[in-house]
Amino acid sequence: MLHPADVEARLIAAAATGRNDIFMKYKLVLWDFDGTLADTLSVALDVYNQLAAKKGFKPVEDPFAVRDMSMSEFLKSHGIPAHRVPFAFSAFLKQVRSQASDVSLMDGVAELVPKISELGLQQGVISSNSTDNIQQCLTANQIARHFQFLKGTSRIFGKESTIRATIKQAGLVAEQVLYVGDEIRDIDAARAAGVDIACVTWGLNSAKALLRHNPDHVIANAGDLLDILA
């Protein structure tokens, strides 16, 4: 428990700086893009099935079954060998690019993102998608100005190194950062980077699949995130 003198000092500092985040655990919210911020799942499914027909991969016939799979399980069950993943994913991103400006945000996100900014917190996007695709979508949906960091890795795995680099760039430590994602691999990346993970249940992986991996927080609707942050 804080000593009363410490509380008074923090209140004085908050009044002097005009910052609302002085008592908050998290100073930076890092978002995943696909399935978390942006409603790209139907686009991704269509593009994947087109590629599957060309490349000889197994198509997605039951989207609900896919929701319970990790990415590694998906790749294996759909006949995508590891050595073909980078090339297939590059082709996937190129096809998605033409539709990036037409992608809508997930329900409640357009209202939530400005509210997080009002709390005095920084925000960023770290995604397997490309930076160009992310920028196009956020600009088209008029929320790009709320993000201080936009980083697309353009690869399926390895977000943790980008998370660490962003924390350093922001001048923070891992304990001050919350990553928000919709997949099991987001949990893995957050854990590897040492940050807390909040999983949304409206994205690719189901709540059941996410809970098996014990995320720090589970979010059923956009407003739940404010309860975690405020």
C-alpha positions in Angstrom: 0.0 0.0 0.0 1.3 3.5 -0.8 2.1 5.9 2.0 -0.2 8.9 2.1 2.7 11.2 1.3 3.4 9.1 -1.9 -0.3 9.4 -2.9 -0.2 13.2 -2.4 3.0 13.4 -4.5 1.4 11.5 -7.3 -1.7 13.7 -7.3 0.5 16.8 -7.4 2.4 15.3 -10.3 -0.8 14.4 -12.1 -2.1 17.9 -11.7 1.1 19.4 -12.9 1.5 17.3 -16.0 -2.1 16.9 -16.9 -1.6 13.2 -17.4 -4.4 10.8 -16.6 -2.2 7.7 -16.8 -0.1 8.3 -13.7 -1.8 5.6 -11.6 -2.3 3.2 -14.4 -0.3 -0.1 -14.6 -0.2 0.0 -18.4 1.3 2.9 -20.4 1.2 1.4 -23.8 -1.4 -0.8 -25.5 -0.1 -2.8 -28.5 -2.8 -4.2 -30.7 -2.8 -7.1 -33.1 -4.5 -6.1 -36.4 -6.2 -9.0 -38.1 -9.3 -10.2 -36.2 -8.5 -7.9 -33.3 -8.7 -4.3 -34.6 -9.9 -5.1 -38.1 -12.6 -7.4 -39.4 -10.3 -9.1 -41.9 -11.4 -12.7 -41.3 -13.8 -13.1 -44.2 -11.3 -11.5 -46.5 -8.5 -13.7 -45.2 -10.6 -16.8 -45.7 -11.5 -16.0 -49.3 -7.9 -15.1 -50.2 -6.6 -18.2 -48.5 -9.0 -20.5 -50.3 -8.0 -18.9 -53.6 -4.3 -19.5 -52.8 -5.0 -23.1 -51.7 -6.6 -23.9 -55.1 -3.5 -22.6 -56.8 -0.8 -24.0 -54.5 -2.4 -27.4 -53.8 -3.1 -26.7 -50.1 -6.3 -28.0 -48.4 -9.0 -25.4 -48.4 -10.9 -24.2 -45.3 -14.2 -25.9 -45.5 -15.3 -25.4 -41.8 -14.3 -22.0 -40.5 -15.6 -22.9 -37.0 -13.2 -25.9 -36.7 -10.3 -23.6 -37.6 -11.1 -21.4 -34.6 -10.0 -24.1 -32.2 -6.6 -24.6 -33.9 -3.3 -23.0 -33.2 -1.5 -21.6 -36.3 1.0 -24.6 -36.2 -2.0 -27.0 -36.1 -3.7 -25.2 -39.0 -0.6 -25.3 -41.2 -0.1 -29.0 -40.5 -3.8 -30.0 -41.0 -4.0 -28.0 -44.3 -0.9 -29.5 -45.8 1.3 -26.4 -45.8 5.0 -27.5 -45.2 7.2 -25.1 -43.2 9.5 -24.3 -46.1 6.5 -23.0 -48.2 5.0 -20.8 -45.4 7.1 -17.6 -46.2 6.3 -17.7 -49.9 2.6 -18.5 -49.3 2.2 -15.8 -46.7 3.9 -13.2 -49.0 1.4 -14.1 -51.8 -1.4 -13.9 -49.3 -0.4 -10.3 -48.2 -0.2 -9.1 -51.7 -3.7 -10.2 -52.4 -5.0 -8.7 -49.2 -3.4 -5.3 -50.0 -5.9 -4.5 -52.7 -8.8 -4.7 -50.2 -7.1 -3.1 -47.2 -8.9 0.2 -47.6 -12.3 -1.5 -47.6 -11.8 -3.5 -44.4 -14.1 -2.4 -41.5 -13.1 -2.3 -37.9 -14.4 -4.8 -35.3 -17.5 -3.7 -33.4 -16.8 -1.1 -30.8 -13.2 -0.6 -31.8 -13.7 2.8 -33.6 -15.1 4.2 -30.3 -12.7 2.4 -28.0 -9.4 3.5 -29.6 -10.0 7.3 -29.0 -11.1 6.6 -25.4 -7.8 4.8 -24.7 -6.0 7.9 -26.1 -8.0 10.1 -23.7 -6.7 8.1 -20.8 -3.2 9.3 -21.8 -2.0 6.0 -23.0 0.1 5.3 -26.1 -1.1 2.8 -28.7 0.6 0.8 -31.4 -0.1 -2.1 -33.8 2.2 -5.0 -34.1 0.9 -7.5 -36.7 1.9 -10.3 -39.1 0.2 -8.2 -41.8 2.2 -5.5 -43.7 2.6 -2.0 -42.4 1.1 -0.6 -45.7 -2.1 -2.7 -45.3 -2.4 -1.6 -41.6 -1.9 2.0 -42.5 -4.5 1.9 -45.3 -7.1 0.4 -43.1 -6.6 2.6 -40.1 -6.5 5.8 -42.3 -9.7 4.7 -44.1 -11.4 4.2 -40.8 -10.1 7.5 -39.4 -8.3 6.2 -36.3 -4.7 6.3 -37.6 -3.8 9.4 -35.6 -4.3 7.5 -32.3 -1.4 5.2 -32.9 2.2 6.1 -32.2 3.6 2.8 -33.5 2.7 0.8 -36.6 4.8 -2.2 -37.3 3.9 -5.0 -39.7 6.3 -7.9 -39.6 5.0 -9.6 -42.8 5.7 -13.0 -41.3 3.5 -15.4 -39.3 5.8 -16.0 -36.3 8.3 -13.8 -34.5 6.2 -10.9 -33.2 8.0 -11.0 -29.8 11.2 -9.3 -31.2 9.1 -6.5 -32.6 7.3 -6.1 -29.3 10.6 -5.9 -27.4 11.9 -3.3 -29.9 8.8 -1.2 -29.6 8.9 -1.2 -25.8 12.5 0.0 -26.0 11.5 2.7 -28.5 8.7 3.9 -26.2 11.1 4.1 -23.3 9.1 1.7 -21.2 9.6 -1.7 -19.5 7.6 -4.9 -20.3 5.4 -4.6 -17.2 4.0 -1.3 -18.5 2.8 -2.8 -21.8 -0.4 -4.8 -22.7 -0.7 -6.7 -25.9 -4.2 -7.3 -27.3 -4.7 -10.2 -29.7 -7.0 -12.8 -30.9 -4.8 -15.9 -31.4 -2.9 -18.5 -29.5 0.3 -17.3 -31.2 -0.4 -13.8 -29.8 -0.3 -15.3 -26.3 3.0 -17.1 -27.1 4.5 -13.9 -28.5 3.4 -11.8 -25.5 4.8 -14.3 -23.1 8.1 -14.5 -25.0 8.4 -10.7 -24.8 7.4 -10.6 -21.1 4.3 -8.5 -21.5 0.7 -9.2 -20.4 -1.8 -10.4 -23.0 -5.5 -9.6 -23.3 -7.3 -11.9 -25.7 -10.4 -10.9 -27.5 -13.0 -13.6 -28.2 -14.3 -12.0 -31.5 -11.3 -13.0 -33.6 -9.8 -16.1 -35.2 -9.4 -18.4 -32.2 -12.3 -19.3 -30.0 -12.6 -18.4 -26.3 -12.2 -22.1 -25.5 -8.9 -22.4 -27.5 -7.6 -19.2 -25.9 -8.5 -20.1 -22.4 -6.5 -23.4 -22.7 -3.4 -21.2 -22.9 -4.2 -19.0 -19.8 -4.0 -15.4 -21.1 -3.8 -12.7 -18.5 -7.2 -11.2 -19.6 -10.1 -12.3 -21.8 -12.2 -9.7 -23.5 -15.7 -10.5 -24.8 -16.5 -7.0 -26.0 -14.6 -3.8 -26.7 -15.7 -2.0 -23.5 -14.1 -4.7 -21.4 -10.6 -3.4 -22.3 -11.4 -0.1 -20.6 -12.1 -1.9 -17.4 -8.6 -3.4 -17.5 -6.9 -0.2 -18.4 -8.7 2.4 -16.2 
